[in-house]
């Protein structure tokens, strides 16, 4: 009889929960890998010339005991709009067994949400039992792997919903905390590792302000220490960190390619070696668009190095919260690559972007631009178009840092807006010489236009002498204006900050 069954026979359901939750979380890892392997097989069957995705590290990280799943890509083929998969019966049984394990901690609960999840699990187990041997059509593939909410339920959505529910249950059954992390059944050597992770997490936690997320749970599962962090409300944003010996692994998936690249860079800075990045993307998630997956691995020299990695990991998670929303707001001010550069530098300074969002985001900058003289900004101007890329990046980075510090200090949004205006004024002041040349050029253009207007108004077009005089004067002004343009070009050749003034 299994240990879980012994506990159940004794009627101690409360004692049973931690064991069941631990088993359910392990099943979640296996299910995610199984769906990944299925999607990789479908992708290769659709395009046999594409290279096979290397899933070995993901397989090892999931602690799956089904080596045949690593062969599914080679064995799969597509015909008549259907995926032929010889191992589909085995895959269906594995999916059914593990979804039952994921749902098992909810059994006996009177909670309506738990009952609904159990009913969905029963439905999908029946659905899997009815699969045709060896063949999946497009609708069945979407039913298994789709992640779009608001439409029909899918197996993958159920996995995500069960995972969320397990996170909450794990916090409820925990009888201990380590610096805010809910923990249970840790070994003596695990607590310093959790402490290191929470040291980093708590150092930057304040940067999320009142946004939900960053709840952490930790437990030991055999040879592995598991640390799980719920980043926020997004389904794809639950991170599970595994530590076994001196190796730390994290499989990260993201619906947004740019955010994945951002987090990939942040973790690479603390020694992450990435594998399988972008090797498998599939429709059915992210409203039918692609998503990105990769595994980060840290091989540490000793426990001190492992603690440094865990602390660095914990400190960087907060910067994922509302990252894409902030990037889109920054895109209204500067080009897309600059937006990412600003967010990256704000993360490096451990200031983040949530304070800027709370204080007014891009409207802060638009108001500051409007408050300056029209000689500097006109309606429709973008920051990088006027200040240049480097100056615009520096200004926005400082604006994010300033906003974060001000909002943490309890300052009002109005006071932050005043400080942003002063900050922009200082940055524009660095371009005093450029704007002076532009103003001089504009003055020649205006004088020429006024001269022509006055000549026409007074009928000078018939006065040969007056027309010749105006023509000679216009040639002088034109020549001087051209010299100003040439001067700007010379300046731009030696200093990139002048380039925007030539556009």
Buried (B, 14 or more C-beta within 10 A) or exposed (E): EEEBEEBBEEEEEEEBBBBBBBBBBBBBBBBBBBBBBBBBBBBBBEEEEEEEBBBEBBBBBBBBEBEEBBEBBEBBBBEEEBBBBBBBBBBBEBBBBBBBBBBBBBEEBEEEEBEEBBEBBEEBBEBBEEBEEEBBEEEBBBBBBBBBEEEEBBBBBBBBBBBBBBBEBBBEBBEEBBBEBBBBBBEEEBBBBBBBBBBBBBBBBBBBBEBEBBBBBBBBBEEBBBBBBBBBEBBBBBBBBBBBEBBBBBBBBBBBBBBBBBBBEBBEEBBBEBBBBBBBBBBBBBEEBBBBBBBBBBBBEEEEBBBBBBBBBBBBBBBBBBBBEBBEBBBBBBBEEBBBBBBBBBBEEBBBBBBBBBBBBBEBBBBBBEBEEEEBBEEEEBBBBBBBBBBBBBBBBBBBBBBBBBBEEEBEBEEBBBBBBEBBBEBBEBBEEBBEBBEEBEBBEEBBEEBBEEBEEEEBEEEEEBEEBBEEEBEEBEEEBEEBEEBBEEBBEEEEBBBBBEE
